[in-house]
Amino acid sequence: MNAARLALLMSAALALSAAEGRAEGPDLKPVRTLVEMSVDQVMKILKDKGVSRVDKKTRVMAVGESLFDMALMSKLVLGREHWPKFEPKQQREFSDLFVKQLQDSYFEKVDLLTDEAVEFKDPTLQKDGKAVMLTHILSKNERYEMIYKLYQKAGVWKAYDVEIEGISLVKAYGAQYDEFLRKSSPDGLLKKLRDQPFERPKDLEKSKKAAKAEKP
């Protein structure tokens, strides 16, 4: 076999190998690392009896900001129908107000869990290139299922939603805002969020009751 033909065959083999590697999709180890480290940090904060509840919330929120893409979640919760109706200044204000409400909701959920163990499942890749990671929080006779949904941007994984007992935070709040905006305006929604935030979506309350009834 002459050198030219050998070089051609080697090039073809390398190209095939690269194509097979791309077909396998991105490495999901960073996804597990991100979620596992974030959840472990949150649980460690919650179990620290020497820290006040206010300080715990501040620290948990700091961990959440490194895990979640809050800006994207703000867009997703309003959806393609309502987000464009907001002026850029209104979008920024909505994002700030929504993030605060979302953080409060997330903290109230995890704040219930102070003496638990967490099970982590390997993340799985979806057809659209996004990833989901299932976790279970075990507490005495209760078992909470939390599914983190993540996407990759510029090589960095970020969560854009979390399902708690099958209920998506983004969808639950999105339905609430959608119902309000069909009867009001962006200014009306912002005023509502400024003056008196919405109560927690009913779907999230149902998921809380369901979690308490479920046995491990």
C-alpha positions as CSV (number, residue, x, y, z in Angstrom):
1,M,0.0,0.0,0.0
2,N,1.6,3.3,-1.0
3,A,1.9,6.3,1.4
4,A,-0.8,8.3,-0.4
5,R,-3.4,5.6,-0.1
6,L,-2.5,4.9,3.6
7,A,-2.9,8.6,4.4
8,L,-6.3,8.7,2.7
9,L,-7.5,5.6,4.7
10,M,-6.3,7.1,8.0
11,S,-8.0,10.4,7.2
12,A,-11.3,8.6,6.5
13,A,-10.9,6.6,9.8
14,L,-10.3,9.8,11.8
15,A,-13.3,11.5,10.2
16,L,-15.6,8.5,10.9
17,S,-14.4,8.4,14.5
18,A,-15.1,12.1,14.9
19,A,-18.6,11.7,13.4
20,E,-19.3,8.9,15.8
21,G,-18.2,11.0,18.7
22,R,-20.5,13.8,17.7
23,A,-23.4,11.4,17.4
24,E,-22.9,10.3,21.0
25,G,-23.7,13.9,22.1
26,P,-22.0,16.1,24.7
27,D,-20.3,14.9,27.8
28,L,-22.9,14.9,30.6
29,K,-20.5,14.5,33.5
30,P,-20.4,18.3,34.0
31,V,-24.2,18.2,34.4
32,R,-24.1,15.7,37.2
33,T,-21.2,17.6,38.8
34,L,-23.1,20.9,38.7
35,V,-26.4,19.6,40.0
36,E,-24.8,17.3,42.7
37,M,-22.5,20.0,44.0
38,S,-25.3,22.6,44.0
39,V,-27.8,20.3,45.9
40,D,-25.1,19.2,48.3
41,Q,-24.2,22.8,49.1
42,V,-27.9,23.7,49.7
43,M,-28.4,20.7,52.0
44,K,-25.2,21.6,53.9
45,I,-26.5,25.2,54.4
46,L,-29.9,24.0,55.5
47,K,-28.5,21.6,58.1
48,D,-26.2,24.2,59.6
49,K,-27.9,25.0,63.0
50,G,-25.5,27.9,63.6
51,V,-26.9,29.9,60.7
52,S,-30.1,31.9,60.9
53,R,-33.0,31.3,58.5
54,V,-32.4,34.7,56.8
55,D,-28.7,33.9,56.3
56,K,-29.6,30.4,55.1
57,K,-31.9,31.9,52.4
58,T,-29.2,34.3,51.2
59,R,-26.7,31.5,50.9
60,V,-29.1,29.2,49.2
61,M,-30.0,31.9,46.7
62,A,-26.3,32.4,45.9
63,V,-26.0,28.7,45.1
64,G,-29.2,28.9,43.0
65,E,-27.8,31.8,40.9
66,S,-24.8,29.6,39.9
67,L,-27.1,26.7,39.0
68,F,-30.1,28.5,37.2
69,D,-30.2,30.8,34.2
70,M,-32.5,33.3,35.8
71,A,-32.7,35.5,32.7
72,L,-33.8,32.7,30.5
73,M,-36.3,31.5,33.0
74,S,-37.9,35.0,33.0
75,K,-38.4,34.8,29.3
76,L,-39.7,31.3,29.4
77,V,-42.3,32.0,32.1
78,L,-43.9,34.7,30.0
79,G,-43.5,32.8,26.8
80,R,-43.4,33.9,23.2
81,E,-46.8,35.5,23.4
82,H,-46.3,37.8,26.3
83,W,-42.5,38.5,26.5
84,P,-42.4,40.7,23.4
85,K,-45.2,42.9,24.8
86,F,-42.9,44.2,27.5
87,E,-40.6,47.1,26.7
88,P,-36.9,46.4,27.5
89,K,-37.1,48.4,30.7
90,Q,-40.2,46.4,31.7
91,Q,-38.5,43.1,30.8
92,R,-35.6,43.9,33.2
93,E,-38.0,44.9,36.0
94,F,-40.1,41.8,35.5
95,S,-37.0,39.6,35.5
96,D,-35.9,41.1,38.9
97,L,-39.4,40.7,40.4
98,F,-39.9,37.2,39.0
99,V,-36.5,36.0,40.2
100,K,-37.3,37.2,43.7
101,Q,-40.6,35.3,43.7
102,L,-39.0,32.2,42.2
103,Q,-36.2,32.2,44.8
104,D,-38.8,32.5,47.6
105,S,-40.7,29.6,46.2
106,Y,-37.6,27.4,45.7
107,F,-36.3,28.3,49.2
108,E,-39.7,27.5,50.8
109,K,-39.6,24.1,49.2
110,V,-36.1,23.1,50.1
111,D,-36.4,24.8,53.6
112,L,-38.7,21.9,54.5
113,L,-35.8,19.5,54.0
114,T,-33.3,19.8,56.9
115,D,-32.4,16.2,57.8
116,E,-32.5,14.3,54.6
117,A,-30.5,12.2,52.2
118,V,-30.4,12.9,48.4
119,E,-30.3,10.3,45.7
120,F,-28.8,11.4,42.3
121,K,-29.5,9.6,39.0
122,D,-27.2,10.0,36.0
123,P,-28.4,12.8,33.7
124,T,-29.9,11.8,30.3
125,L,-29.6,13.6,27.0
126,Q,-32.8,14.7,25.2
127,K,-33.4,14.8,21.5
128,D,-33.0,18.6,21.4
129,G,-29.6,18.4,23.0
130,K,-30.8,19.5,26.5
131,A,-30.3,17.3,29.6
132,V,-32.5,16.3,32.5
133,M,-31.3,15.0,35.9
134,L,-33.5,13.2,38.4
135,T,-33.0,13.5,42.1
136,H,-34.9,12.2,45.1
137,I,-34.8,13.8,48.5
138,L,-35.6,11.2,51.2
139,S,-37.0,12.4,54.5
140,K,-38.3,9.8,57.0
141,N,-41.5,8.4,55.3
142,E,-41.5,11.1,52.6
143,R,-39.9,11.1,49.2
144,Y,-39.6,14.2,47.1
145,E,-38.8,14.0,43.4
146,M,-37.0,16.9,41.8
147,I,-36.0,16.9,38.1
148,Y,-33.5,19.5,36.9
149,K,-33.7,20.6,33.3
150,L,-30.5,22.0,31.8
151,Y,-29.1,23.4,28.5
152,Q,-25.7,24.1,27.3
153,K,-24.5,27.6,26.1
154,A,-21.0,28.3,25.1
155,G,-19.9,25.1,26.7
156,V,-21.5,25.9,30.1
157,W,-24.5,24.0,31.5
158,K,-27.2,25.9,33.3
159,A,-30.6,24.8,34.6
160,Y,-33.6,26.6,33.0
161,D,-36.4,24.8,35.0
162,V,-37.0,22.4,37.8
163,E,-39.9,20.0,38.4
164,I,-41.0,19.4,41.9
165,E,-43.2,16.3,42.2
166,G,-44.0,16.5,38.5
167,I,-44.8,20.2,38.6
168,S,-42.6,22.6,36.6
169,L,-41.9,25.9,38.3
170,V,-41.7,27.7,35.0
171,K,-45.0,26.3,33.8
172,A,-46.8,26.8,37.1
173,Y,-45.9,30.5,37.3
174,G,-46.3,30.9,33.5
175,A,-49.9,29.8,33.7
176,Q,-50.5,32.2,36.6
177,Y,-49.0,35.2,34.7
178,D,-50.8,34.2,31.5
179,E,-54.2,34.3,33.2
180,F,-53.4,37.7,34.6
181,L,-52.1,39.2,31.4
182,R,-55.2,38.1,29.5
183,K,-57.2,40.5,31.6
184,S,-54.5,43.2,32.2
185,S,-51.3,44.7,30.8
186,P,-47.6,44.5,31.4
187,D,-47.8,47.5,33.6
188,G,-50.6,45.9,35.6
189,L,-48.5,42.7,36.1
190,L,-45.5,44.7,37.3
191,K,-47.6,46.7,39.7
192,K,-49.1,43.5,41.1
193,L,-45.6,42.0,41.6
194,R,-44.4,45.1,43.2
195,D,-47.3,45.6,45.6
196,Q,-48.5,42.1,46.5
197,P,-46.8,39.1,44.9
198,F,-49.0,36.2,43.7
199,E,-49.7,33.4,46.0
200,R,-47.8,30.2,45.2
201,P,-49.4,28.5,42.2
202,K,-52.0,25.9,43.2
203,D,-50.2,23.2,41.2
204,L,-47.2,23.6,43.5
205,E,-49.4,23.3,46.6
206,K,-50.8,20.1,45.2
207,S,-47.4,18.7,44.5
208,K,-46.4,19.5,48.1
209,K,-49.4,17.5,49.4
210,A,-48.7,14.6,47.0
211,A,-45.1,14.5,48.2
212,K,-46.1,14.1,51.8
213,A,-48.4,11.2,51.0
214,E,-45.8,9.3,49.0
215,K,-43.8,6.6,50.7
216,P,-40.1,5.7,49.7
